[in-house]
Amino acid sequence: MSVKNLEDLLGEGVQGRYVLVRSDLNVPLDGDRITDDGRVRAALPTIKKLADAGAKVVVTAHLGRPKGEPDPKYTLAPVAKRLSELLGAEVALAGDLVGESAKALTGGLAGGRVILLENVRFDARETSKDAVDRSELAAELGALVPGGAFVSDGFGVVHRKQASVYEVASVLPAYAGGLVLAELDVLKKLTDDVQRPYVVVLGGAKVSDKLGVIANLLTKVDRLLIGGGMAYTFLKAQGHEVGNSLLQADQLDQVKGFLAEAEKRGVELVLPVDVLAATGFSADAEHEVVAATAIPADREGLDIGPETRELFAGKLADAKTVFWNGPMGVFEFEAFSGGTRAVAEALVKSDAFTVVGGGDSAAAVRQLGLPEDGFSHISTGGGASLEYLEGKELPGVTALEEKN
């Protein structure tokens, strides 16, 4: 990838110069408490490098899915507080995105200081389908940082054609941040000159979320391990009873096609052999271990069982490259977190190049208290990672390439 990057910008000199940074600070919240600050910590190195070099750093980011207008539930105030703690310096939060508060804060910003604009998705133009709307917002963001530069460092949003990700790169001199470059470098190792055996572990709720990536991976991997809610659609496609387990009946034909394609290509597609079948979807639901091929009609699978955990760990033992995206069960409930923990621990023990594909998988690693340095890489962008592995173009990266 031929793009200008953060080091190029620092080499040009940023003392006293405005730099607009698009970060991914979309953290999970419980009220106003951040429950997982992984994305804030991942965004920190680029922001700190710029501030330490004397730049006037203006950060823009989104949180949640507000409906294109201000919503106190999605304010970035908790993020500004956490960013201040991690930086060891106050990060003021503008009361708006491109309005009077933002203009006042940026206008008075000193070199070496950092401010955060309010949630970019409070403006409907950010996610508009109309390129003219998005360009208008991008121009207003650019006007906040006269003579400035743009650093794209929110890997979790580079697969979105949005104003603060795509159009703003045509308004300001644009550079790739350290996080974006690191993520792309890792993903290239999963697609170019892969060390084998190459094993992919997919979980999560829905097959439909991963149709494209499964189709593409079947042409590249040696083994594909399927767990989580999506496994039940595969089991049903094989003709097994899945009870009240999560099932996407409209995807059965597609999944039958995947099973046939895997067999044709010699890809080992591994499904659960046992599951924890519960009486309902709750943390304290009564449950028992049953064969994956004999789930009672009145029960639902909420995690892979002990035999499957051993099976999956064995299939990972000789791997040289592993990509994992999606939990093996409802890890948020302690009783149904064992499968996800088992896969994560198998990766920690592995000598392979191991990549955790962001999203719930990354959250699970932290929630279960597993060592983050036990993995080669924990991605900050689940959706962006999957789209890259699916072979799709990432608009936020394309916008940077077009400037070179």
C-alpha positions as CSV (number, residue, x, y, z in Angstrom):
1,M,0.0,0.0,0.0
2,S,1.5,3.3,-1.1
3,V,0.3,6.0,1.3
4,K,1.8,8.8,3.3
5,N,1.9,7.9,7.0
6,L,2.2,9.4,10.4
7,E,6.0,9.2,10.4
8,D,6.0,11.2,7.1
9,L,3.9,13.9,8.7
10,L,6.0,14.0,11.8
11,G,9.1,14.3,9.5
12,E,7.5,17.4,7.8
13,G,7.1,19.0,11.2
14,V,3.8,19.6,13.1
15,Q,4.9,22.1,15.8
16,G,2.0,24.5,16.1
17,R,0.1,22.9,13.2
18,Y,-3.5,21.6,13.4
19,V,-3.9,17.8,12.9
20,L,-7.4,16.3,12.6
21,V,-7.3,12.7,13.8
22,R,-10.1,10.2,13.0
23,S,-9.9,7.6,15.8
24,D,-12.2,4.7,16.6
25,L,-13.4,5.4,20.2
26,N,-16.6,3.4,20.0
27,V,-16.3,1.7,23.4
28,P,-19.0,-0.3,25.3
29,L,-20.6,1.6,28.1
30,D,-22.6,0.8,31.2
31,G,-24.3,4.1,31.9
32,D,-21.4,6.5,31.7
33,R,-18.8,3.9,32.7
34,I,-16.6,2.4,30.0
35,T,-16.5,-1.4,30.4
36,D,-13.7,-2.0,27.9
37,D,-11.2,0.8,27.1
38,G,-9.3,-1.3,24.5
39,R,-10.0,1.0,21.6
40,V,-9.1,4.2,23.6
41,R,-5.8,2.6,24.5
42,A,-5.2,1.6,20.9
43,A,-5.9,5.1,19.7
44,L,-3.5,6.6,22.2
45,P,0.0,6.1,20.5
46,T,-0.9,8.2,17.4
47,I,-2.5,11.0,19.5
48,K,0.4,11.1,21.9
49,K,3.0,11.2,19.2
50,L,1.4,14.2,17.6
51,A,0.9,16.0,20.9
52,D,4.4,15.3,22.0
53,A,5.6,16.8,18.6
54,G,3.7,20.0,19.4
55,A,0.7,19.5,17.1
56,K,-2.7,21.0,17.8
57,V,-4.6,17.7,17.9
58,V,-8.3,17.7,17.1
59,V,-9.8,14.2,17.5
60,T,-13.1,13.1,15.9
61,A,-14.8,9.8,16.6
62,H,-18.2,8.2,16.9
63,L,-20.0,6.3,19.7
64,G,-22.9,3.9,19.1
65,R,-25.6,4.5,16.6
66,P,-27.4,7.8,17.3
67,K,-30.0,8.8,14.7
68,G,-28.1,11.8,13.2
69,E,-28.8,14.2,16.0
70,P,-27.5,14.9,19.5
71,D,-28.4,12.2,22.0
72,P,-27.0,12.4,25.6
73,K,-26.9,8.6,25.7
74,Y,-24.1,8.7,23.1
75,T,-22.0,11.6,24.3
76,L,-18.2,11.1,24.1
77,A,-17.8,12.6,27.6
78,P,-16.8,9.3,29.2
79,V,-14.2,8.8,26.4
80,A,-12.8,12.4,26.9
81,K,-12.4,11.6,30.6
82,R,-10.6,8.3,30.0
83,L,-8.4,9.8,27.2
84,S,-7.4,12.5,29.7
85,E,-6.4,9.9,32.3
86,L,-4.4,7.9,29.8
87,L,-2.6,11.0,28.3
88,G,-2.0,12.6,31.7
89,A,-3.4,15.9,30.4
90,E,-6.9,17.3,30.0
91,V,-8.7,16.5,26.8
92,A,-11.5,19.0,26.5
93,L,-14.7,17.9,24.8
94,A,-16.5,20.2,22.5
95,G,-20.2,20.6,23.0
96,D,-20.8,20.0,19.3
97,L,-19.1,18.8,16.2
98,V,-18.6,21.7,13.9
99,G,-20.6,24.4,15.8
100,E,-19.7,27.3,18.0
101,S,-18.2,25.2,20.8
102,A,-16.0,23.3,18.4
103,K,-14.9,26.5,16.7
104,A,-14.1,28.2,20.0
105,L,-12.1,25.2,21.3
106,T,-10.1,24.7,18.2
107,G,-9.5,28.4,17.7
108,G,-7.9,28.6,21.2
109,L,-6.0,25.4,21.0
110,A,-2.3,25.5,21.9
111,G,0.4,23.3,20.4
112,G,0.8,20.0,22.2
113,R,-2.8,19.9,23.4
114,V,-5.6,17.6,22.5
115,I,-9.3,18.2,22.2
116,L,-12.2,15.8,21.3
117,L,-15.1,16.9,19.1
118,E,-18.5,15.6,20.1
119,N,-19.9,12.4,18.5
120,V,-19.5,12.8,14.7
121,R,-22.7,10.8,14.2
122,F,-24.7,13.5,15.9
123,D,-24.6,15.0,12.4
124,A,-26.7,13.1,9.9
125,R,-24.3,14.1,7.1
126,E,-21.6,11.8,8.5
127,T,-23.4,8.6,7.4
128,S,-25.5,10.1,4.6
129,K,-25.9,8.1,1.4
130,D,-25.5,11.4,-0.5
131,A,-21.8,12.2,-1.3
132,V,-22.7,15.9,-1.4
133,D,-23.9,15.9,2.2
134,R,-20.9,14.0,3.3
135,S,-18.6,16.4,1.4
136,E,-20.2,19.4,3.1
137,L,-19.5,18.0,6.5
138,A,-16.0,17.1,5.5
139,A,-15.4,20.7,4.4
140,E,-16.7,22.0,7.7
141,L,-14.4,19.6,9.6
142,G,-11.5,20.8,7.5
143,A,-12.3,24.4,8.2
144,L,-11.8,23.8,11.9
145,V,-8.2,23.0,11.3
146,P,-6.9,25.7,8.9
147,G,-3.6,24.7,7.3
148,G,-3.9,21.4,9.0
149,A,-3.5,17.7,8.1
150,F,-5.7,14.6,8.4
151,V,-4.6,11.4,10.1
152,S,-6.8,8.4,9.5
153,D,-6.3,6.1,12.5
154,G,-9.7,4.6,13.1
155,F,-9.3,1.1,11.6
156,G,-12.7,0.0,12.9
157,V,-14.4,2.5,10.4
158,V,-12.2,2.3,7.3
159,H,-14.7,0.0,5.7
160,R,-17.3,2.9,5.8
161,K,-17.7,5.6,3.2
162,Q,-18.4,8.3,5.7
163,A,-17.5,12.0,5.9
164,S,-14.9,11.8,8.6
165,V,-13.3,8.7,7.1
166,Y,-13.5,9.1,3.3
167,E,-14.4,12.6,2.1
168,V,-12.2,14.5,4.6
169,A,-9.2,12.8,3.0
170,S,-9.8,14.9,-0.1
171,V,-10.1,18.1,1.9
172,L,-6.9,18.0,3.8
173,P,-3.4,16.5,3.2
174,A,-4.1,12.9,4.4
175,Y,-1.9,10.3,6.2
176,A,-2.4,6.8,7.6
177,G,-2.0,6.6,11.3
178,G,0.1,4.0,13.0
179,L,-2.9,1.8,14.1
180,V,-4.3,1.6,10.5
181,L,-0.9,0.6,9.1
182,A,-0.4,-2.0,11.8
183,E,-3.8,-3.5,11.2
184,L,-3.3,-3.7,7.5
185,D,0.1,-5.3,7.9
186,V,-1.4,-8.0,10.1
187,L,-4.2,-8.7,7.6
188,K,-1.7,-9.0,4.7
189,K,-0.1,-11.8,6.7
190,L,-3.5,-13.6,6.7
191,T,-3.9,-13.3,2.9
192,D,-0.4,-13.1,1.4
193,D,2.2,-15.8,1.8
194,V,0.3,-17.4,4.8
195,Q,2.2,-19.9,7.0
196,R,0.4,-23.2,7.1
197,P,-1.6,-25.0,8.5
198,Y,-3.9,-21.9,8.3
199,V,-6.9,-22.3,10.7
200,V,-9.8,-19.9,11.0
201,V,-12.2,-20.0,14.0
202,L,-15.6,-18.4,13.4
203,G,-18.3,-17.8,16.0
204,G,-20.8,-15.2,16.9
205,A,-24.6,-15.2,16.4
206,K,-25.4,-15.1,12.7
207,V,-24.1,-16.9,9.6
208,S,-25.5,-14.1,7.5
209,D,-22.9,-11.7,9.0
210,K,-20.1,-13.8,7.6
211,L,-21.4,-15.2,4.3
212,G,-18.8,-13.4,2.2
213,V,-15.9,-14.1,4.4
214,I,-16.7,-17.8,4.7
215,A,-17.0,-18.1,0.9
216,N,-13.6,-16.4,0.5
217,L,-11.9,-18.3,3.3
218,L,-12.9,-21.6,1.9
219,T,-10.5,-20.9,-1.0
220,K,-7.6,-20.1,1.4
221,V,-7.7,-22.0,4.7
222,D,-6.8,-25.6,5.7
223,R,-9.3,-25.8,8.5
224,L,-12.4,-23.9,9.5
225,L,-13.8,-24.3,13.0
226,I,-17.4,-23.1,13.5
227,G,-18.8,-22.4,16.9
228,G,-21.2,-19.9,18.5
229,G,-24.8,-19.3,17.5
230,M,-23.9,-19.7,13.8
231,A,-23.0,-23.4,14.4
232,Y,-26.6,-24.4,14.8
233,T,-27.5,-23.4,11.2
234,F,-24.6,-25.6,10.1
235,L,-25.9,-28.5,12.3
236,K,-29.4,-28.0,11.0
237,A,-28.1,-28.1,7.4
238,Q,-26.7,-31.5,8.1
239,G,-30.1,-32.6,9.2
240,H,-29.8,-32.5,13.0
241,E,-32.3,-31.3,15.6
242,V,-31.2,-28.0,17.1
243,G,-34.2,-27.3,19.4
244,N,-34.7,-23.7,20.3
245,S,-31.1,-22.8,19.4
246,L,-30.4,-19.7,17.3
247,L,-31.2,-20.7,13.7
248,Q,-31.2,-18.8,10.4
249,A,-33.5,-21.0,8.4
250,D,-33.2,-18.7,5.3
251,Q,-29.4,-19.5,5.2
252,L,-29.7,-23.3,5.1
253,D,-29.2,-23.6,1.4
254,Q,-26.2,-21.3,1.5
255,V,-24.7,-23.3,4.4
256,K,-25.3,-26.6,2.6
257,G,-23.3,-25.0,-0.3
258,F,-20.4,-24.2,2.1
259,L,-20.4,-27.7,3.4
260,A,-20.2,-29.1,-0.1
261,E,-17.5,-26.6,-1.1
262,A,-15.4,-27.4,1.9
263,E,-15.5,-31.1,1.0
264,K,-14.7,-30.4,-2.6
265,R,-11.7,-28.3,-1.7
266,G,-10.4,-30.6,1.0
267,V,-11.0,-27.9,3.7
268,E,-11.6,-29.5,7.1
269,L,-14.8,-27.9,8.3
270,V,-15.2,-28.7,12.0
271,L,-18.5,-28.4,13.9
272,P,-19.3,-28.8,17.6
273,V,-19.7,-32.4,18.8
274,D,-21.4,-31.4,22.0
275,V,-23.0,-28.3,23.4
276,L,-24.4,-26.8,26.7
277,A,-28.1,-27.0,26.1
278,A,-30.1,-24.6,28.4
279,T,-33.8,-24.2,29.3
280,G,-33.7,-20.6,28.3
281,F,-31.5,-17.6,27.5
282,S,-30.4,-16.4,30.9
283,A,-27.2,-16.4,33.1
284,D,-28.7,-18.9,35.6
285,A,-30.6,-21.1,33.1
286,E,-30.6,-24.8,33.9
287,H,-28.4,-26.6,31.4
288,E,-26.7,-29.9,30.5
289,V,-24.1,-31.2,28.1
290,V,-25.7,-33.0,25.2
291,A,-24.5,-34.3,21.8
292,A,-24.6,-31.6,19.1
293,T,-26.6,-34.0,17.0
294,A,-29.2,-34.6,19.7
295,I,-30.2,-31.2,21.2
296,P,-33.6,-31.6,23.0
297,A,-36.4,-29.8,21.2
298,D,-37.2,-27.6,24.3
299,R,-33.6,-26.5,24.8
300,E,-31.1,-24.1,23.2
301,G,-27.4,-24.4,22.8
302,L,-25.6,-21.5,24.6
303,D,-22.0,-22.7,24.4
304,I,-19.8,-25.5,22.9
305,G,-19.3,-28.5,25.3
306,P,-16.2,-30.0,26.9
307,E,-15.5,-32.5,24.1
308,T,-15.7,-29.7,21.5
309,R,-13.4,-27.5,23.5
310,E,-10.8,-30.3,23.4
311,L,-11.5,-31.0,19.8
312,F,-11.0,-27.4,18.8
313,A,-7.9,-27.1,20.9
314,G,-6.5,-30.1,19.1
315,K,-7.3,-28.7,15.7
316,L,-5.4,-25.5,16.7
317,A,-2.3,-27.2,18.2
318,D,-0.3,-27.6,15.0
319,A,-1.5,-24.4,13.3
320,K,1.1,-21.8,12.0
321,T,-1.5,-19.1,11.3
322,V,-4.9,-18.6,13.2
323,F,-7.6,-16.0,12.7
324,W,-10.4,-16.0,15.3
325,N,-13.6,-13.9,15.0
326,G,-16.6,-14.5,17.2
327,P,-17.2,-16.1,20.6
328,M,-18.1,-19.8,21.0
329,G,-21.0,-19.1,23.3
330,V,-22.8,-16.5,25.4
331,F,-19.5,-15.5,27.1
332,E,-21.2,-12.6,28.9
333,F,-22.8,-15.3,31.1
334,E,-20.2,-17.0,33.3
335,A,-21.9,-20.4,32.9
336,F,-21.6,-20.2,29.1
337,S,-18.1,-18.6,28.8
338,G,-16.1,-21.8,28.9
339,G,-16.0,-22.5,25.2
340,T,-14.7,-19.0,24.4
341,R,-12.2,-19.2,27.1
342,A,-11.0,-22.6,25.8
343,V,-10.4,-21.3,22.3
344,A,-8.6,-18.2,23.6
345,E,-6.4,-20.3,25.9
346,A,-5.5,-22.6,23.1
347,L,-4.3,-19.6,21.1
348,V,-2.3,-18.3,24.0
349,K,-0.5,-21.6,24.2
350,S,0.0,-21.8,20.4
351,D,3.3,-21.0,18.6
352,A,1.2,-19.8,15.6
353,F,0.8,-16.2,14.4
354,T,-2.6,-15.6,16.1
355,V,-5.0,-12.8,15.3
356,V,-8.1,-12.0,17.3
357,G,-10.5,-10.3,14.9
358,G,-11.9,-7.5,17.0
359,G,-15.4,-7.0,18.1
360,D,-16.9,-9.5,20.7
361,S,-13.8,-11.7,20.4
362,A,-11.5,-8.9,21.6
363,A,-14.0,-7.9,24.3
364,A,-14.1,-11.6,25.5
365,V,-10.3,-11.7,25.8
366,R,-10.4,-8.7,28.1
367,Q,-13.6,-9.7,30.0
368,L,-12.2,-13.2,30.7
369,G,-9.0,-11.7,32.0
370,L,-6.7,-13.4,29.5
371,P,-3.3,-11.9,28.7
372,E,-3.5,-9.6,25.7
373,D,0.2,-10.2,25.0
374,G,-0.6,-13.9,24.6
375,F,-1.8,-13.2,21.1
376,S,0.2,-11.9,18.1
377,H,-2.4,-9.2,17.4
378,I,-5.9,-8.2,18.7
379,S,-7.6,-6.1,16.1
380,T,-9.7,-3.1,16.9
381,G,-12.0,-3.5,13.8
382,G,-14.1,-6.6,13.6
383,G,-16.2,-5.5,10.6
384,A,-13.2,-4.0,8.8
385,S,-11.1,-7.1,9.3
386,L,-13.9,-9.4,7.9
387,E,-14.4,-7.2,4.9
388,Y,-10.7,-7.2,4.1
389,L,-10.6,-11.0,4.4
390,E,-13.7,-11.1,2.2
391,G,-11.7,-9.3,-0.5
392,K,-13.7,-6.1,-0.3
393,E,-12.3,-2.6,-0.9
394,L,-11.9,-0.5,2.2
395,P,-13.0,3.1,1.3
396,G,-11.0,4.7,4.1
397,V,-7.9,3.1,2.8
398,T,-8.7,3.8,-0.8
399,A,-9.1,7.5,0.0
400,L,-5.5,7.6,1.3
401,E,-4.1,5.7,-1.7
402,E,-5.8,8.1,-4.1
403,K,-3.9,11.0,-2.5
404,N,-0.5,9.4,-3.5
